[in-house]
Amino acid sequence: MRDVINCIEKYMEAIENENFIIHWKKLASKLIAGIRGEYEKRSHEPSIVKLIRNIINSIGQFKTEDKKLSITTKSVFIHGNKSKVEFEFHGNKTKRELGDIIFVLSVVYNSKKYFEKITITQFKKSSKASWDLRSDSTKEQLYLLSRFPTFRGADKSLIPKKDYNLPNYSKCLGTHGLLYYPGDFAIISSNLLECILSNRKRLNLEDLLLYYRFVSNYRTYLDDIFDLIYLLYGFRYFRFPFLSLPLLGNSCIAYNSYEFSDKYLRGLIGEMIYARNIPYNRPALLFLQDLLLAIKRKAQKENQKDILEFVYSFFQYAYADGQGREGFDEFDYEGGGIGIVHTTINLGESK
């Protein structure tokens, strides 16, 4: 456990590093540029696919580093048909997109991954800065990302055709993003969005402020684990109480790109899919590895070197306790259509 404490302490130091802040601001500006650029080109009404692709292209790959800290953000868009999954919705089988972008954060210490978080985000675009969920398709999509029923890849989907049963401990494994003119986005936990909407059909961005207290009272799976550790081992073994840390917690809402980038880099957005010596969402970790191996196989067959490099870079660092995935059964796929943004925060070596 001491190495975990040391890792968290170095992470605490990192978020006060000037280069950490520079990377945060740069990521936010790239997100805004990607959204705004497509809105301007398409007379304020671009398609969601072109918006997502433009966001991924705008992020690209960039690195910020000094002698104490290295942060690398890489993004990739898998072109082709949408990546659909099959699941049951109120007793009926249906097919919906898994999401538009998967955001992944990996925290590396002593050349090993110590923490990893993801969120699967479905974006909606709006000229009025509001989520409109009147259609059956949007209701089914919200059901998928808020509850995560058993799902599997549909025919010709990039998603492997096998059953996945993913817990959603943090209530932030699935998120809904709102792209709005002239070029910004907000994000909210799909689980929370479903609770807030209830019987409503539309939610305005400013309405989220009314739910700040509700969101701040959300307790996370990781918080509960840290509470238990604190009670079992006592304060004398820790230099600070975990629950006061401004990182590796859970924040279900970001109102703009700058707030999102900050929370994403501090490990406040998404589900903990790996944590050294702390329980985590292993099914979600295996799902992500399955997806990346599927992408790798697709890229090898189509000789897509940029995508292969992205996958290799993701697996560059082993998990601290050796978690891994070697492969899975063959599956039938035809194209894909999902973006992945992966940021690695390398805290360096122990002294």
N, C-alpha and C positions, 0 to 999 in steps of 0.2 A: 504493500500500500504506500510505502514511503516514496517510491518512484512516481506514483500517481500524484501525490501531493506536490512533489517537486515540479512535475509537468504543469500542474494548475498554477503554481506560483510563477513559473516562467511565462505562462499564458497571460497572467495578470500583469506582469511587467510589459509584455508585448503590446497590449492594447493601449498603453500609455506612450509607446514608441512613436516618434513622428512619422516613420515610414508606414506604420500600421494605419495611421490616419490618412496619409497620402493615398494609400491603396484603396481605402474605403471611399474617399472622395472621387478617385479616378473611376472606380467601378460604378458609382452612382452616375457620374457624368456620361459614361459610356451607355448605360441603360437608357438615360434620357435621350441621348443623341440617336440611339437606335429607334426608339419610339417616335420621336419628333421627325426624324428624317423620312420615315415611311408615311406618316400623316401628311407631311408637306407634299410628298410626291403624288399621293393618291387623292388630293383634294379633300382631305379630312375623312375619307371613308375607305381606308385600306382594308384588305382582307386580313383576318386573324392570322392565317398562315404566313402571309408576307410580313406582318408585324413581328411574329416570333422569329422568323428567319433573319430579319433585319436586326433584331435585338442580339441574336447569337453572333451574327457577323460583326456587329459593332463592338461587342465584348472582346471577341477574338482571343488573343493570348497576350498576357502582360505579366511582368514580374517586378516586385519591389523588394529590395534587400539591403542589408548592411551587415556588419560583423556579428550582430546578435540575432537577427531575424530575417527570414526569407518567406515571402508570400507570393504564390503563383496562382493566377486564375486562367483557366483554359475553358473553351466552349466548343461545342460541336453540334451540328444539326444533321440528323439522319434524314435524307430526302426520300420522298416517295409517298406512298399511301399512308393514311393515318394509322397509328398503332392502336388498334382496337382490342378490347377485352370483352369477354362474355361473362354475364353474371345474372342473378335473379333479382328482379325488381317487383316487389309485391306479388310474388307467385308466378311471374312471367319472365322468360328469358329475354334478355336484351343485349345489345352491343353498343358500347360507347368508347370514346377515346380514353386512354389511361390518363393523359394529361398533355400539356404543351411543352413544359420545361421541367426537368428534374434538377434542383439545386443541391449540390453535394459539398460538404465542408469536411476536410480531413485535417486533424491536428497531429503533427509528427514531432516526436521527441526521441532523442537517441537513435535516430534513423528508423523508428518504428511508429506505426499509427497507434495513438493512444485514445483518440476520440474520433468519431465520424457521425455526421448527421445528414439527413436528407429531408427534402419536402418535394412532393409531386404537385405541381401547380397547373391548374387549368385557368387560362386567361379568357376574359370577356372584354370586348371593346365597347366604349360608350362615349357619345358626344355630350352626355349630361352627367357624367361621373356617377353612375348608379348601376347596381347589379339588377338586371331584369331577368327574372326566372319564371316567366309565364309558360314557356314551351315545355313539352314533355321531355325533349332531349336534355335541356338544362336541369330539369328536376332529377332525371336519371343520373346525370353526371355528378350532381351534388350528392346524391345518395351514395354513389360509388366512392367518392373521395372523403365523405364524412364518416361512413360506416365500414368501408372496406369489407363487403361481403366476399365470400369465396369467388375468385375470378380466375379466368385462364385466357390465354391469347386466342383471339378469333382466327378463323382461316385467313391465311395470307398476311398475318400480322407479324411484326417484328417481335412481339412479346411471345415467349415460349408457350407452347400449347400444353400446359400442365396446370394443375390446380395450385393456387396460391391462397394461403390463409394468413393475412398480415394483421397483427395487433396494431392498435393505434393508441399507445399508452399516453402520449403527450397531447393527443387531439390535434396534432399539427403535422402528421405524416402527409395528409392531404390539405392543400390550400387552394383558395380561389384568388386570382389576381384580377384587377380591374385596370385596363388600359384606357386612358382618357386624354382627350385633346387639351392642349397642343402637344403634349409629350411627357407623360409621367404615368406611374402606376401605384396602386395600393394593393395590399395583400392581407388576407384574413384566413384563419383556420376554417376549412370547409365545415367541420363539425360545429364550430361556433356560429358560422354564417347560417347554417340550417336552423340552429336554436333561435337565433335572432329573428329570422324571417318568419318562422312559424307559418301562419296562414297568409302572410303578406306576399305580394308578387314582385315588389321592387324595394331596394334598399339604397338610399343615397349615401354618398361618401361621408357627408357631414353627420349622418345619423350614427356613425360608428363612435363618435365622441360620447354619445349617451351611454355607451356600453363599456366605457373605460374601466369603471370600478368593477364591473362583472368580470372583465378579462383579467384585471389585476389580481382577482381572487382565485383565478385558475391555479390549481396545484398540479405539478407535473410528476410523472413517474420518477424522474431523476431527483427532484426535490425530496420525495419520500425516502428514496435510498440514502441520500445525504443526511436526512433527519435521523435515520436509523443508525448510520455510521457514527454520527455525532453523539447519539445517546449511548451507543455501545462502548465507544472508545474514550469518550470524554474530551473536554476542551484541551487538556494538557498535551494531547498528541497533535493538535492542530494550532496553527498560528492565527487562524481566522475561522469564523463559522461559515460553512459553505453557502448557506442560504442568503448571505449578504453579498455574494460575488456577482459582479455584473457580466458574467459569462456562463456558458454551458447550462443555461436555464431554459425557460420557455416563454416566448412572447408571441401571441397569436395574431397580432395586428401590426402592420406598418402602413403609415398613411401616405408615404411617398418614397421615391427611389433612394433618397439619402438615408432615411430612417431604415429602410429595408437593408441596404448595404451594410450599415453599421451593425444591425442586429444579426445579420447573416454571418459576418466575419467574427462576431463575438460568440457564435454558437448558440444564439437565442432563438433562431428560426429552425423549425423542423423536429424530426424524431431522431432520438439517439439510436443509431443502428450498430454502433460499436463503442465500447468503453472498457478500458483496461481495469480489470478487477472489480467492475461494477456491472450488475445485470443490465442488459440492453435488449433491443428488439432484433434477435438473431434471424427470424424469418424474413424481415425486411432487408437485412444485410445479404442474405442468400439470394433474395429476389434481385437486388441491385447487381450482384455478381453475375447472375444468370443473364440479365439484360446486357451487361457489358460484354459477356462472352458471346452472346448472340450478335451484337454489333461487330465484334471482332471477326466472327465467322463470315458475316456479310461483307465486311471490308476486305477480307482476304480473297474472297471469291471475285470481288469487283475491283481489286487492286486500288483501293482508296487509302493511300498512304497517310493522309492527314488524320483520318479516323483511326487507323491502326496506331499512330503515334499517340493519339489521345488515350486510347485504351491502355497502351503500354505504360504511359505516364501515371495512370490511375493505380496500376498495380506495381509501381516502382518501389513503394514502401510496403513491407509486410506488416500484418497486424501483430501487435505486441505479444499476443498469446498464440499466434500461428493460425488464426482463422483463415480459411480459404475455400476456393471452389475450383475444382479441376474441370468440370464440364457437366453435361446433361444429355439426355436423349436427343436425337435429331428431331427437328420440327420443321413444318412447312411455313415458309415466309415469302413475302413478295414486297420488297421495299420496307419503308418505315416512315415515320414522320414525327420525330420528337427531338427536342433540344436538350442538351445536358450542359450544365455549368458546374465546373469542379474547381474549388479553391483549396490549395494545400498551404497550411500555415506551418512552417518548419521552425521549431523553437530551438534547434541546435542540439548540442550535446550537454550532458551533465558535467559539472566542474569536478 
